[in-house]
Amino acid sequence: MMDEKILKNMTLDDLLLRYPFVGTYLENNKLDIEGFGTMTFEEYLNQFDEEYVETWAMDKEKIENDLLVYILQMLSFLGLKAEQTVRSITILPGQDKVGQKETFEPITIRSGDIVSIVGPTGSGKSRLLADIEWTANYDTPTKRCILINNEVADTKWRFSSSNKLVAQLSQNMNFVMDLTVEEFLELHAKSRMVENVNQVINTILESANQLAGEQFMRTTPVTALSGGQSRALMIADTAILSTSPIVLIDEIENAGIDRKKALKLLVSSEKIVLIATHDPTLALMADQRIIIKNGGIHKIISTDDEEKRILSELEKLDKIVGNLRHNLRLGNRIDQTMFV
């Protein structure tokens, strides 16, 4: 289910797309969001000045909290059962490649969390991801157990194709279908029995173009998309249309997309995001990182305030590198002014 953290990250456009009944709440509270769709609800409320708030006795905190309660009540009324939703996964210890027991405390990852998985090539990152995808129950080579919502997973997560737990986004994504972007998205939207297909296509295309370094159109053949454009399209498609509650991103450091926006989009869509990476910027964007060694989970590290400060510096460097890359593509000469 949605929680306060997810609400704070979701734009108003995304909120209305996912929960159309929110429009009634906004109308009843006389909140006109026309032109503010790219803001979060919190950002929208914060643009009212103190004089307006006092004049209309606006309690911004109460309005925001009431919206969350309203959404939860409406979902309950519409029949969305809690047990159908993955609110968290918990990883219980197993063993490494040589049979030594893992000593970490159980790891619980909740909707809206970002966790990076770090370790040398061949250390066992893929095995951990496989354990999660197949909801291991002490029956895999690692002898780990994966709980869903603090309980042993129902067999539907392992054997039902309609309840796929993990959506995977890899660095190498090549289309072979002879379809335009619009036709591809329409096909996926209709398979999900979406009613407002055209609106969904517009939202996905707009989100994808915000992630990609180079814009593309509805009429662009998917086979003509660059690597970065393909990944941007699939990330936006996964965030908005995929029913999988967990998203695995594998090595997107060289993907040619805005990584920070990509993660924010996925988190706002109530996904649990797992990133297998060697990139320090991506690793520190996560709430915590799992260190894999010799096939086992060696340790879990939460990102602290010092690392967040370092991340801020890394993002500045990324911006400089991105600017240099942009100028190289345009055929411009590189000079010292581009390093500030």
C-alpha positions in Angstrom: 0.0 0.0 0.0 1.0 3.6 -0.3 2.7 5.2 2.7 3.7 8.7 3.6 7.2 8.4 2.1 5.8 7.4 -1.3 3.3 10.2 -1.3 6.0 12.7 -0.7 7.9 11.5 -3.8 5.0 11.2 -6.2 4.1 14.1 -8.6 0.5 15.3 -8.8 0.3 14.0 -12.4 1.5 10.6 -11.3 -0.8 10.6 -8.3 -3.9 11.3 -10.5 -2.8 8.8 -13.1 -2.5 6.0 -10.5 -5.4 7.1 -8.2 -7.9 9.1 -10.4 -10.3 9.4 -7.4 -7.7 11.9 -5.8 -9.3 14.5 -8.1 -12.4 14.4 -5.9 -10.4 15.0 -2.8 -8.7 18.0 -4.4 -12.0 19.4 -5.6 -13.6 19.0 -2.2 -10.7 20.9 -0.6 -10.9 23.6 -3.3 -7.3 22.8 -4.4 -6.7 23.8 -8.0 -3.6 22.0 -9.3 -3.8 23.2 -12.9 -0.2 23.9 -14.0 1.4 22.2 -11.0 1.4 18.6 -12.2 5.1 18.2 -12.0 5.2 19.1 -8.3 4.7 16.7 -5.4 1.6 17.4 -3.2 3.9 18.8 -0.5 5.6 21.1 -2.9 2.2 22.3 -4.2 1.0 23.1 -0.6 4.3 24.9 0.2 3.8 27.4 -2.6 1.0 29.0 -0.7 2.3 32.0 1.3 1.7 32.7 5.0 -0.9 35.3 4.3 -3.0 32.9 2.2 -2.6 30.1 4.8 -3.8 32.4 7.6 -6.7 33.9 5.6 -8.1 30.5 4.7 -7.1 28.8 7.9 -5.2 26.2 5.9 -3.6 23.4 7.9 -1.2 22.0 5.3 0.0 19.1 7.4 -3.5 18.0 8.1 -4.5 18.3 4.4 -1.5 16.1 3.4 -2.2 13.5 6.1 -5.9 13.4 5.2 -5.0 12.7 1.6 -3.0 9.6 2.6 -6.0 8.4 4.7 -8.4 9.1 1.9 -6.3 7.1 -0.6 -6.1 4.1 1.7 -9.8 4.2 2.5 -10.7 4.4 -1.2 -8.4 1.5 -2.0 -10.0 -0.5 0.7 -13.5 0.5 -0.6 -12.5 -0.6 -4.1 -11.5 -4.0 -2.9 -7.7 -3.9 -3.0 -6.7 -6.4 -0.3 -3.6 -5.8 1.7 -2.3 -9.3 1.1 -2.2 -8.7 -2.6 0.3 -5.9 -2.2 4.0 -6.4 -1.4 4.7 -3.9 1.4 8.1 -5.4 2.3 10.5 -8.2 1.7 12.8 -9.7 4.4 16.0 -11.6 3.6 16.9 -14.2 6.3 20.5 -15.5 6.5 21.7 -18.6 4.7 25.2 -19.6 3.7 28.0 -18.6 1.4 29.7 -20.6 -1.4 31.7 -22.8 1.0 28.8 -23.5 3.3 29.7 -21.0 6.1 26.6 -19.4 7.7 25.8 -15.8 7.0 25.8 -13.8 10.2 23.8 -10.7 9.2 20.6 -9.7 11.0 17.5 -10.1 8.8 17.2 -7.4 6.2 13.7 -5.8 5.7 13.3 -3.7 2.6 10.0 -1.7 2.2 8.1 -0.1 -0.7 9.9 3.1 -1.7 13.3 1.9 -0.4 16.4 1.9 -2.6 19.1 -0.7 -1.9 22.3 -1.1 -3.8 24.1 -4.5 -4.1 27.9 -4.2 -4.3 30.6 -6.8 -4.7 33.3 -8.1 -7.1 32.2 -9.8 -10.3 31.2 -13.4 -9.6 30.7 -12.7 -5.8 27.1 -13.8 -5.8 25.0 -10.7 -6.6 22.9 -12.6 -9.2 22.3 -15.4 -6.7 20.8 -13.0 -4.2 18.6 -11.5 -6.8 17.5 -15.0 -7.9 16.6 -15.8 -4.3 14.4 -12.7 -4.1 12.8 -13.4 -7.5 11.9 -17.0 -6.6 11.0 -16.2 -2.9 13.6 -18.7 -1.6 12.4 -20.9 1.3 15.6 -22.5 2.4 15.6 -24.5 -0.8 18.2 -22.7 -3.0 22.0 -23.1 -2.9 22.3 -20.2 -0.5 19.7 -21.7 1.9 18.2 -18.3 2.4 14.6 -17.5 3.0 12.7 -14.5 1.6 9.6 -13.3 3.5 6.9 -11.3 1.9 5.2 -8.8 4.3 6.9 -10.6 7.2 5.4 -14.0 6.2 6.6 -17.0 4.3 5.7 -16.2 0.7 2.5 -17.6 -0.9 3.3 -19.9 -3.8 1.7 -17.5 -6.2 4.9 -15.4 -6.1 6.9 -18.3 -7.3 4.7 -20.1 -9.7 2.2 -17.6 -11.1 3.2 -15.7 -14.3 0.6 -13.0 -13.4 2.3 -12.2 -10.1 5.8 -11.7 -11.2 7.8 -10.3 -8.2 10.7 -8.8 -10.0 11.0 -6.6 -13.1 14.6 -6.6 -14.4 16.2 -3.7 -16.3 19.7 -4.5 -17.6 22.3 -2.4 -19.3 21.9 -4.2 -22.6 18.3 -3.7 -23.8 17.8 -4.2 -27.5 14.4 -4.3 -29.2 13.7 -6.7 -32.1 10.0 -5.9 -32.7 9.0 -3.8 -35.7 6.9 -1.4 -33.7 6.8 2.3 -33.1 7.2 3.6 -29.5 3.4 4.3 -29.5 2.5 0.8 -30.7 4.8 -0.8 -28.2 3.3 1.2 -25.3 -0.3 0.7 -26.5 0.3 -3.1 -26.7 1.6 -3.1 -23.1 -1.2 -0.8 -21.8 -3.9 -2.9 -23.4 -2.4 -6.1 -22.0 -2.8 -4.5 -18.5 -6.5 -3.6 -19.4 -5.8 0.1 -18.9 -8.8 2.3 -19.8 -7.1 5.7 -20.5 -4.5 4.2 -22.9 -3.6 7.5 -24.7 -3.1 9.3 -21.4 -0.8 6.5 -20.1 1.2 6.6 -23.4 1.7 10.4 -23.0 2.8 10.1 -19.4 5.3 7.3 -20.1 6.7 9.1 -23.2 7.1 12.4 -21.2 8.8 10.6 -18.3 11.1 8.7 -20.6 12.2 11.9 -22.4 13.0 13.5 -19.0 15.4 10.6 -18.4 17.0 10.3 -21.8 19.8 12.5 -23.1 18.1 12.8 -26.5 14.4 13.2 -27.1 12.3 10.7 -29.1 8.7 10.7 -30.4 5.7 8.4 -30.5 6.5 7.6 -34.1 10.1 6.6 -33.5 10.6 2.8 -34.2 11.8 1.1 -31.0 14.6 -0.5 -33.1 15.9 3.0 -33.8 16.2 3.9 -30.1 19.7 4.3 -28.7 20.8 2.3 -25.7 20.0 5.2 -23.4 16.7 5.9 -25.0 15.7 2.2 -24.7 16.5 2.1 -21.0 14.7 5.4 -20.4 11.6 4.0 -22.1 11.7 0.8 -20.2 12.3 2.5 -16.8 9.3 4.8 -17.4 7.2 1.9 -18.7 8.1 -0.2 -15.6 7.4 2.6 -13.2 4.0 3.4 -14.6 2.6 0.1 -16.1 4.5 -2.8 -14.5 2.7 -4.7 -11.7 6.0 -6.1 -10.4 6.6 -4.6 -6.9 10.4 -5.0 -7.1 12.6 -3.5 -9.7 16.2 -4.8 -10.3 18.5 -2.4 -12.1 21.6 -4.0 -13.4 24.6 -1.7 -14.1 23.1 1.5 -15.4 26.1 3.7 -14.7 26.9 3.9 -18.4 23.3 3.9 -19.6 23.1 7.5 -20.8 20.1 8.4 -18.6 19.5 10.7 -15.7 20.0 8.1 -12.9 18.6 10.3 -10.1 15.4 11.0 -11.9 15.1 7.4 -12.8 15.3 6.3 -9.2 12.9 9.0 -8.1 10.4 7.9 -10.7 10.5 4.2 -9.6 10.3 5.1 -5.9 7.3 7.3 -6.5 5.6 4.3 -8.1 5.8 2.3 -4.8 8.5 0.0 -6.0 11.3 -1.6 -4.0 14.4 -0.8 -6.0 17.5 -3.0 -6.0 20.6 -1.7 -7.9 23.5 -4.0 -8.7 26.3 -1.5 -9.3 30.0 -0.7 -9.1 29.4 3.0 -9.3 29.9 5.0 -6.0 27.3 7.6 -7.0 24.6 5.0 -7.5 25.6 3.0 -4.5 25.3 6.1 -2.2 22.0 7.1 -3.7 20.6 4.0 -2.0 19.2 4.0 1.6 21.5 1.1 2.3 23.9 -1.2 0.5 24.4 -4.9 0.7 28.0 -6.1 0.4 28.4 -9.5 -1.2 31.6 -11.6 -0.6 32.3 -15.2 -1.6 28.6 -15.9 -2.4 27.4 -14.6 1.0 26.0 -11.3 2.4 29.1 -10.0 4.1 27.6 -6.8 5.7 24.8 -4.2 5.3 25.7 -0.5 5.5 23.2 2.3 5.9 24.1 5.5 4.1 25.0 8.0 6.8 25.2 11.8 6.7 28.9 11.9 5.8 28.3 9.7 2.8 25.3 11.9 1.8 27.7 14.9 1.8 30.1 12.9 -0.4 27.2 12.0 -2.7 26.5 15.7 -3.1 30.1 16.2 -4.3 29.9 13.2 -6.6 26.7 14.6 -8.2 28.5 17.9 -8.9 31.3 15.9 -10.7 28.6 13.9 -12.6 27.1 17.2 -13.7 30.5 18.4 -15.0 31.1 15.1 -16.9 27.6 15.2 -18.3 28.2 18.8 -19.6 31.5 17.7 -21.2 29.8 14.7 -22.8 27.1 17.0 -24.2 29.6 19.5 -25.7 31.6 16.7 -27.2 28.5 15.4 -28.9 27.8 18.9 -30.3 31.3 19.1 -31.7 32.4 21.9 -29.4 35.9 22.4 -28.0 36.5 21.6 -24.4 37.8 24.5 -22.2 38.3 25.2 -18.5 35.0 27.1 -18.1 33.3 23.7 -18.4 34.8 22.5 -15.2 33.0 24.9 -12.9 
